[in-house]
């Protein structure tokens, strides 16, 4: 089950509303179709909720016999923010292997930078059977943990020059560690790894790191606004991190201002423009 609702502190009654009065759409994308038995259908119930959209996924089994009956299994309900930061993607790789561990997590390549992003694609039901080209997606990071941090006072050139290698090392890439040791030596490699794990905000002015299905982000605030969904007050924060603009949503009450530096941890969700 996803945690888009719990991360934002929003009531899941929206999921029931989507099932009762939303639009019913069969999922057509071939990755999910390939997981279905002949008697099964993957259905999505969608409903608009202001700046958000709700998508509830249900596995339907129809047993055709003398005592025909229809069984439904709820797989997950996702809340997508339509006004996130828009990027263009290609080469989608969905991470689902079975309906027992249902997820909309996908890895996709951002066409301008070539960087890979990992996000839950909330409105999968609105995609065609195959994605033949590029697709615009509004991305947002949902977080419960956000804090202000002071400006960086010391520029660590060695860390900055080896940022991508460090990211790979933290993901367990042994070849990246060996290469880093060759570049800067074993003792310096040990220092960089320890500091990156414990205090990345002292190594980098901004940083964007994906690890364990979530993002750790250090960024600079560019704008802030208050939004609402079903009487729940949320804060939408635009930040700049590693030359990338991102939108962050939180229900945490914290005094923030433009130009301040923040650190957060959260999951990324996307809404495809279709």
C-alpha positions as CSV (number, residue, x, y, z in Angstrom):
1,X,0.0,0.0,0.0
2,X,1.3,3.4,-0.9
3,X,1.8,6.2,1.7
4,X,0.9,9.3,-0.3
5,X,-2.0,10.0,2.0
6,X,-0.2,9.4,5.3
7,X,2.8,11.5,4.3
8,X,0.5,14.4,3.7
9,X,-1.9,13.7,6.7
10,X,-4.9,13.6,4.4
11,X,-8.0,11.5,5.0
12,X,-8.4,8.3,3.0
13,X,-12.2,8.9,2.7
14,X,-11.2,10.4,-0.7
15,X,-10.5,6.8,-1.9
16,X,-14.0,5.7,-1.1
17,X,-15.4,8.8,-2.8
18,X,-13.4,7.9,-5.9
19,X,-14.8,4.4,-5.9
20,X,-18.4,5.6,-5.4
21,X,-18.5,8.6,-7.8
22,X,-15.3,8.6,-9.8
23,X,-14.5,7.5,-13.3
24,X,-13.9,3.8,-13.7
25,X,-11.1,3.0,-16.2
26,X,-9.4,-0.4,-17.0
27,X,-5.6,-0.2,-16.9
28,X,-4.2,-0.8,-20.4
29,X,-0.5,-0.5,-20.0
30,X,1.1,-3.7,-21.1
31,X,3.4,-4.2,-18.1
32,X,0.3,-4.6,-15.9
33,X,-1.7,-6.5,-18.4
34,X,1.0,-9.1,-18.6
35,X,0.5,-9.9,-14.9
36,X,-3.2,-10.6,-15.2
37,X,-4.9,-14.0,-15.5
38,X,-7.6,-14.4,-18.1
39,X,-10.3,-13.9,-15.5
40,X,-8.7,-10.8,-13.9
41,X,-9.0,-7.1,-14.7
42,X,-7.1,-4.2,-13.2
43,X,-9.5,-1.3,-12.6
44,X,-8.8,2.3,-11.5
45,X,-11.3,4.7,-10.0
46,X,-10.3,8.3,-10.5
47,X,-11.7,11.6,-9.1
48,X,-10.5,15.2,-9.2
49,X,-10.0,16.9,-5.9
50,X,-9.1,20.5,-6.7
51,X,-5.3,20.7,-7.3
52,X,-5.1,16.9,-6.7
53,X,-6.4,13.8,-8.3
54,X,-7.2,10.5,-6.5
55,X,-6.6,7.1,-8.1
56,X,-7.8,3.9,-6.4
57,X,-6.6,0.6,-8.0
58,X,-8.7,-2.6,-7.7
59,X,-8.0,-6.1,-8.9
60,X,-11.2,-7.7,-10.2
61,X,-11.7,-11.4,-10.5
62,X,-14.7,-12.7,-12.4
63,X,-15.5,-16.4,-11.9
64,X,-17.7,-17.5,-14.7
65,X,-19.6,-20.6,-13.5
66,X,-23.1,-21.6,-12.5
67,X,-22.6,-19.4,-9.4
68,X,-20.9,-16.5,-11.2
69,X,-19.4,-14.0,-8.8
70,X,-17.1,-11.0,-8.9
71,X,-14.3,-10.6,-6.3
72,X,-12.5,-7.3,-5.7
73,X,-9.1,-6.8,-4.1
74,X,-8.0,-3.2,-3.3
75,X,-4.4,-2.7,-4.2
76,X,-3.7,0.9,-3.4
77,X,-4.9,4.4,-3.5
78,X,-2.7,7.3,-4.7
79,X,-3.0,11.0,-4.3
80,X,-1.4,13.0,-7.0
81,X,-0.6,16.8,-7.0
82,X,-1.3,18.2,-10.5
83,X,0.8,21.4,-10.0
84,X,4.2,19.8,-9.4
85,X,7.4,20.5,-11.3
86,X,7.0,19.4,-14.9
87,X,9.7,17.3,-16.6
88,X,9.8,15.2,-19.8
89,X,10.6,11.6,-19.5
90,X,11.3,8.5,-21.6
91,X,12.4,4.9,-21.1
92,X,10.0,3.9,-18.4
93,X,10.8,0.9,-16.2
94,X,8.0,-0.2,-13.9
95,X,9.2,-2.0,-10.7
96,X,6.1,-4.1,-10.2
97,X,6.6,-7.9,-10.2
98,X,3.3,-9.2,-8.9
99,X,-0.1,-7.9,-7.6
100,X,0.9,-9.3,-4.2
101,X,3.3,-6.4,-3.9
102,X,1.5,-3.8,-5.9
103,X,3.4,-0.6,-6.7
104,X,3.3,2.1,-9.3
105,X,7.0,2.8,-8.7
106,X,8.9,3.5,-12.0
107,X,12.3,4.6,-13.1
108,X,12.4,7.0,-16.0
109,X,15.0,9.1,-17.7
110,X,14.6,12.9,-17.8
111,X,15.4,13.8,-21.4
112,X,17.2,17.1,-20.9
113,X,19.7,16.0,-18.3
114,X,19.7,12.2,-18.8
115,X,19.2,11.7,-15.1
116,X,17.1,8.8,-13.8
117,X,14.1,9.6,-11.5
118,X,12.2,7.2,-9.3
119,X,8.6,8.0,-8.6
120,X,5.1,6.6,-8.1
121,X,3.1,7.3,-11.3
122,X,-0.3,8.0,-9.7
123,X,-2.5,8.1,-12.9
124,X,-1.2,5.0,-14.6
125,X,-4.8,4.2,-15.6
126,X,-4.7,7.1,-18.1
127,X,-1.7,5.8,-20.0
128,X,-2.0,4.0,-23.3
129,X,-1.0,0.4,-23.8
130,X,2.5,1.4,-24.8
131,X,4.5,4.5,-24.3
132,X,6.0,5.2,-27.8
133,X,7.6,8.6,-27.0
134,X,8.3,11.2,-24.4
135,X,5.8,12.0,-21.6
136,X,5.4,15.1,-19.5
137,X,5.0,14.4,-15.8
138,X,4.4,16.8,-12.9
139,X,6.6,15.6,-10.0
140,X,6.3,16.3,-6.3
141,X,8.0,15.1,-3.2
142,X,5.7,14.3,-0.2
143,X,7.4,14.6,3.2
144,X,6.8,14.6,6.9
145,X,10.4,15.5,7.7
146,X,11.7,18.9,6.8
147,X,14.1,21.2,8.6
148,X,15.9,24.5,8.1
149,X,19.7,24.3,7.9
150,X,22.3,27.1,7.9
151,X,24.1,28.2,4.7
152,X,27.2,26.1,3.8
153,X,30.3,27.8,5.2
154,X,33.0,25.5,3.7
155,X,33.2,24.3,0.1
156,X,34.6,20.7,-0.1
157,X,36.0,20.6,-3.6
158,X,37.0,16.9,-3.3
159,X,33.4,15.9,-2.4
160,X,32.0,18.1,-5.1
161,X,34.2,16.6,-7.8
162,X,33.3,13.1,-6.8
163,X,29.6,13.6,-6.0
164,X,28.2,11.0,-8.4
165,X,30.7,8.4,-7.3
166,X,29.7,9.0,-3.7
167,X,26.1,8.5,-4.6
168,X,26.9,5.1,-6.2
169,X,29.0,4.1,-3.2
170,X,26.0,4.7,-0.9
171,X,23.9,2.5,-3.1
172,X,26.4,-0.3,-2.5
173,X,28.4,-0.1,-5.7
174,X,31.7,-1.7,-4.9
175,X,33.3,-0.7,-8.3
176,X,32.4,3.0,-7.5
177,X,34.2,2.7,-4.1
178,X,37.3,1.2,-5.7
179,X,37.4,4.0,-8.3
180,X,36.9,6.6,-5.6
181,X,39.8,5.1,-3.6
182,X,42.0,5.2,-6.7
183,X,41.0,8.9,-7.2
184,X,41.4,10.2,-3.7
185,X,42.9,7.5,-1.5
186,X,41.5,5.1,1.1
187,X,41.5,7.5,4.0
188,X,39.8,10.3,2.1
189,X,37.3,7.9,0.7
190,X,36.4,6.8,4.2
191,X,36.0,10.4,5.3
192,X,33.8,11.3,2.4
193,X,31.5,8.2,2.9
194,X,31.2,8.8,6.6
195,X,30.3,12.5,6.2
196,X,28.0,11.9,3.3
197,X,26.1,9.3,5.4
198,X,25.9,11.5,8.6
199,X,26.0,15.1,7.5
200,X,25.6,15.6,3.7
201,X,24.5,19.3,4.4
202,X,28.1,20.0,5.4
203,X,29.5,18.5,2.2
204,X,27.2,20.0,-0.4
205,X,25.3,23.2,-0.8
206,X,22.5,21.3,-2.4
207,X,22.1,17.5,-2.9
208,X,19.6,15.1,-4.4
209,X,20.0,11.5,-3.3
210,X,17.7,8.5,-4.0
211,X,18.1,5.6,-1.6
212,X,15.8,3.0,-0.2
213,X,12.7,4.1,-2.1
214,X,12.9,7.7,-0.9
215,X,14.8,10.9,-1.6
216,X,17.0,12.9,0.7
217,X,17.1,16.5,-0.6
218,X,19.1,19.5,0.4
219,X,17.9,22.6,-1.4
220,X,17.3,26.3,-1.5
221,X,13.7,27.6,-1.3
222,X,12.5,29.6,-4.3
223,X,8.8,30.0,-3.4
224,X,6.2,29.0,-0.9
225,X,2.4,28.9,-1.0
226,X,-0.4,27.4,1.1
227,X,-2.9,24.9,-0.5
228,X,-5.8,22.9,0.7
229,X,-7.4,19.6,0.0
230,X,-10.7,18.7,1.8
231,X,-10.0,21.2,4.6
232,X,-6.5,19.9,5.1
233,X,-3.9,22.7,5.0
234,X,-0.7,21.9,3.1
235,X,2.4,23.8,2.2
236,X,3.8,23.7,-1.4
237,X,7.5,24.6,-1.5
238,X,9.5,25.1,-4.7
239,X,13.2,24.4,-4.2
240,X,16.4,24.3,-6.2
241,X,18.7,21.4,-5.8
242,X,21.6,20.3,-8.0
243,X,20.4,22.5,-10.8
244,X,16.9,20.9,-10.7
245,X,13.7,22.6,-9.6
246,X,11.5,20.5,-7.4
247,X,8.1,20.8,-5.7
248,X,7.8,19.6,-2.1
249,X,4.5,19.1,-0.2
250,X,4.2,18.9,3.5
251,X,1.7,19.3,6.3
252,X,4.4,20.0,8.8
253,X,4.1,23.5,10.4
254,X,7.4,25.2,10.1
255,X,8.4,28.8,9.5
256,X,10.1,29.0,6.2
257,X,11.2,31.8,3.9
258,X,12.4,32.2,0.3
259,X,16.2,31.8,0.0
260,X,16.5,29.6,3.1
261,X,18.2,26.2,2.9
262,X,16.3,23.1,3.9
263,X,16.9,19.4,4.3
264,X,14.1,16.8,3.8
265,X,13.3,13.2,3.2
266,X,10.3,11.9,1.3
267,X,8.9,10.0,-1.6
268,X,8.4,11.3,-5.1
269,X,5.0,11.1,-6.8
270,X,4.1,12.0,-10.4
271,X,1.0,12.9,-12.5
272,X,1.3,12.3,-16.3
273,X,-0.1,14.9,-18.6
274,X,-2.3,12.9,-20.8
